[in-house]
């Protein structure tokens, strides 16, 4: 546990150093987070609220805000696969894998640190701007329970990130699969469009994606929207999917790493 | 340098006493790479052992199996057959333990750091995140090593701005920052200037003695092998074809002696005749010098001198030992005693 925390701490330290290295770029990125918050709020005002009433809330600005937050954490969870690919390209993977750090911890820490830095410099400024301008603050207890569902969802997504990273060790490039994953996550999980508006087959498919339940539950706890399935079922499903993907990640990392070590970790 | 006493890195105290002072031991290692229907044997029944305080240089032409051997010993590759132990730990079944006690500097790793961090920040990151060392301790070690390598001016430069040689120096520092008892370096002197290379070699020699470390270095640089290698292990086509001191390596080839002549002004026709003198195996031109390889220089020398005199030449002549590079070439060609 101490090693994991140290690894996360050092990765956050490294990422902050990297993103603040070029001051102008960092300042613009920070401003962009604020502008995103403003933009989402404006977007929320111009949409027809009547259309959203059926889901239990007409606050499209907060609806979108939560969608963008989840999109951010989904990217952070999968980001590790791009990092592993980068290490493979740079020749760094051999140093990493000759070091005593657990591969699972390394990959998980990479995603968690990316999420922490993104929260500090992206999500918090964006939320602060939008909520201050809207004058609409969530109740602390609702916010807390929504954060728990977000954390669980993120944990489940991190496992998918680990699975993709392990696949990269063996197949060297899985960009196409990553694109498909991104597409599925952003289109079928209700990230930007309520799942209630989607056809049944898509909803059945979405039921097996942890992100769907994380987004749906968070909106329910913060905005009071109706959930697509009963709240208890979604919570259980989120837990089951987190567990399922965790086991799959652990198995895939040991199997794929072993296979990769039979053939060699180099890119060629 | 390194005033502190030999220090346990991570798990020094857990060395298997059965192995005693042998820190690296491999027996009957086999490795084959498969690419479609093509199978390439990279290691063919390789046996090697390295004791503490010993530096072993792995020599051999490209594709000889040096890198494969180093990767197996550092747990980056799995052998098909055979067994390898590092500080008493099996590299296959106890890989996590092996990784705690080794330092690794791989080949083609000049880009293997974070470009937007400085050298110091990179070293702090790797040593703290991967090995759990405290930042202040890492900084102390960085200063010490940078002083030895004359690298202090580069510490606060961004990694991306370093030259190829400076990046290589960083890679070497990174592999030693945790003060491992077992070190694997794959072509460490590649792209280093001669002065830095020499400083690093001296550091490695002192490091092995003072920290009772076992070091394996793969290299194509014969001078490096002579300078730091307590032993050279010569590989060819996946097999070890020689294991011994550099001196022993020179003596183990059939063409053990060389007559060197200043070849300036020696007619081409005479050079051709020299190659046919009894006892001469081959003649090679090296810049302005002619190197005549023979089995017994003292026996061949009078004939060579007479031939030169008869043709009006009186060049400077001396008898020399084979260079390690020449011994290497001869060995690869398969002429071992």
Interface residues (C-beta under 8 A of the other chain):
Chain A: X2 X3 X6 X7 X10 X11 X13 X14 X17 X18 X21 X22 X87 X90 X91 X92 X94 X95 X96 X97 X98 X99 X100 X101 X102 X258 X261 X262 X263 X264 X265
Chain B: X10 X33 X34 X71 X74 X75 X76 X77 X78 X96 X99 X100 X102 X104 X106 X108 X109 X110 X111 X112 X113 X114 X116 X117 X121 X125 X126 X128 X129 X130 X131 X132 X158 X174 X184
